[in-house]
Amino acid sequence: MQTGNQDTPFNKEFNKRLKRRYNAERRFKRLGLLAIFIALGFLAFLLSTVISNGYSAFRQTFIQLDIFFEKSYFPNEDLARADYQTIIKSTLREQFPEVTSRQDKQLLYSLVSNGAAFKLMNMVVKNPKLINTRQLVWVPANDDIDMLMKDKIDMSQPESDRRIKDKVFSWVETLASNGRITMKFNTTFFTSGDSREPELAGILGAAKGSFYTLLITLLLSFPIGVAAAIYLEEFAPDNRASAFIEVNINNLAAVPSIIFGLLGLAIFINFWGIPRSTPLVGGLVLTLMTLPTIIIASRASLKSVPPSIREAALGIGASKIQTVFHHVLPLAMPGMLTGTIIGMAQALGETAPLLMIGMVAFIVDIPGSITDPSAVLPVQIYLWADSPERAFTEKTSAAILVLLAFLVVMNAAAVLLRKKFEIKW
Amino acid sequence: MLYDYLLPLLLVLTAAAFMVGRKRALRMAADYGGIRQLHSLPNHYGSMMALACLLPALLLYGIWLSVETSVLDSRIIHELPPTLLSQDAGAQALIINDIKNTVSGNVTVNQDASIEAAAARYQAIQQKSRSAMCIGLLLLAPLSSFIAFRAIKPAFRARNVVEGIIRAALLLCSAVAILTTVGILLSVIFESIRFFKMIPLQDFLFGLSWSPQMAIRADQAGSSGAFGAVPIFAGTFLIAAIAMLVAIPIGLLSAIYLSEFASRGFRTVVKPLLEILAGIPTVVYGFFAALTVAPLIRESGGFFGLSVASESALAAGLVMGIMIIPFVSSLSDDVIHAVPQALRDGSYGLGATKFETVRLVIFPAALPGIVGGVLLAVSRAIGETMIVVMAAGLAANLTANPLKAVTTVTVQIVTLLVGDQEFDSPKTLAAFALGLILFIFTLILNVIALRVVRKYREQYE
């Protein structure tokens, strides 16, 4: 047969067609690559937005005040009840003697945060000897000043449109030139609960709420999920009832999460009378949600244990239960734990059902037990995302970063566990 | 007093029962000529006795816990002085609530002396019933253990008993799935029936206007309380359709590329990266949609002279589509992998290029599975909540314009139920009716999808 270097009409047609076919393949490959890069591009865009918005929240602006704790401010025994706000106000007036009008004074007082008074109170209560001494104290600045220091306020706009007036700007410049304003690591963000003031808001309350909620979820869903998986995989007779359970589990895995919230509201709260907004009821709802994930993963893990193990155990006289609990379960455990961690990671990021059971309340106190009202991390993100203050955008992104860090750690643990204990039969 | 230590005490009793049972089995065996004469392991006898101690007690405790409140309430109502008795059930419930608050120490400001007396009485009855329960429980546990103790003999099949109980416990755990489904149905159906008594079903399903704010006064303007859900359904489908327009092509193409064209190294790097998209919490997508994507779309729309709502369906749908990409791609990846290699080899043997093999052989073979996966993705898009709560609108507009604001079923459920709820107003109950529709719809989608996927897998196994 002749090879195709002659330009007979047949070969010409053939080569043309071949070229077209390869071109089509190349186009399709490019399309596939494009799809992947679009998806990854979205991911990169999302992460870079969150990081660029959020990293600045880990630093906070502080103003140094030269405070004289005059004796006259402490008329009664109870040092905690003295008027610390007045001390701060008079200190500010001292530092800026040129401010006289009432309106300007109000502006001046707004330089420092409301939390400054608490800081002074804690100092004095801890160490009463401070009274009648002069101290240099770093107090948190107001959130607008914080935004200004982080270059997040556009000073080129007309004065009436911005949150920082020209006078305030000049005071901040004065403070800056005296070295009395600085940025420090934001410990408040990690050590306090929610607040209406962005500069005082932190995620500890939400993080603890998440911890208690996940604890309940883990304690309930892991044993129940593993037990259900063992029954379905090892004991269930091949009949309609077992098929029905199986259909139910597969379907529950795909039920919208908000429906579980409705169940929690109607049954756990209205019918059983479990208090709203608590980690207890949140954990119960999330248990029902994560159970299908854990059951499906555990069943896959049990299925991967070869039958020869079971046959060997049964052959030397172990009962079915002994076979499962002494031999099959330990071999399947790593896979089950991996599935559980992934289920927990899902539960940690879940928001919608918790809105239904009242975990959206504004809660300042840090929860101390599973029956204290509390928020959880994703709900805190939702609440802050809804707040109008500019500074909360930054806090929201920072809280997202913390949440993502937890998720990365959990998923990494799952991957490591799988890598380390995976047995290839 | 005793009540606080009840559970630890019970656990101690259980542990003791285990030891005693084990000891007795060993001693019995010694009489008959050694441990080999026992039917089961000594631990089985111990466990049997421990279970005999624990289970009846727990059962009693559970029953008591579930009836305590209602029995106490009815007794206290019987004993209330006539000044506190009220014909109205709601007012009566309030009084009971006041009494309970007083009992738990949350004293309200204006406290009626008769309420305080009732609270004291309540506390006394509660104390009495609790002590009675404690005593009953502490008698029952040793009694049932003793019956088990008497049963221990070398020929007694303790292992069978214990394993039977374990089996029953395992069955019970797997029945939780059924209980959950039943719970979901009950919780939405009852409230929905109440809702449909107030608002006829056909008005709800086919009405064209939705404004759930009920008038508090008769003469109040603008609060008509219309419950026509068509605009909500339309909005839900609009956003889900946008999401699927984004997710299906990108997810499917990337799955095909990764499984048929990509090198091993590329695949191992890119696949986990794509799966990160699935692991990001939805609230993060919501934040991204509301604060980054929506303003971006509005500005670029303004650039082309289009007026875009700040809560446009496009922004929410687009971000939801991104979220669903890994879902579509991993499901399609599974089904493409399930296509037997022999089909590919046959196609290559006939001289087809890779693309032709994908287009003419693999894709048609995998199509049923892909359709199943897409149906699951649609069900997820319809049930997704946080993205639309944060980025979509609240007003129920009946429009097909993706640049306008629309609302969805999940958004309405959240807005109706967050905050104060009255379970006798159609506004609150409407959320449950919407939940019922959402549940039924996603259930049908899921069942069809799961069946299609399973059929498809069986075909090649």
Interface residues (C-beta under 8 A of the other chain):
Chain A: R21 Y22 A24 E25 F28 K29 L31 G32 L33 L34 A35 I36 I38 A39 L40 F42 L43 F45 L46 T49 V50 P223 I224 G225 A227 A228 A229 I230 Y231 L232 F235 A236 F244 I245 V247 N248 I249 N250 N251 L252 A254 V255 P256 S257 I258 I259 F260 L262 L263 L265 A266 I267 N270 G273 L288 L291 P292 I295 S319 K320 I321 A345 L348 G349 E350 T351 A352 L355 M356 V360 P378 V379 I381 Y382 A385 D386 T393 T396 S397 I400 L403 L404 L407 N411
Chain B: T69 R159 E163 I166 R167 A169 L170 L171 C173 S174 A175 V176 A177 I178 T180 T181 G183 I184 L186 S187 V188 F190 E191 P249 I250 G251 L252 L253 S254 I256 Y257 L258 F261 V270 L273 L274 I276 L277 G279 I280 P281 T282 V283 V284 Y285 G286 F287 F288 A290 L291 T292 I322 I325 P326 S329 T353 K354 F355 E356 V358 R359 L376 S379 R380 I382 G383 E384 T385 M386 V389 M390 T410 I413 V414 L417 V418 F423 A431 F432 G435 L438 F439 T442 L443 N446 V447 A449 L450
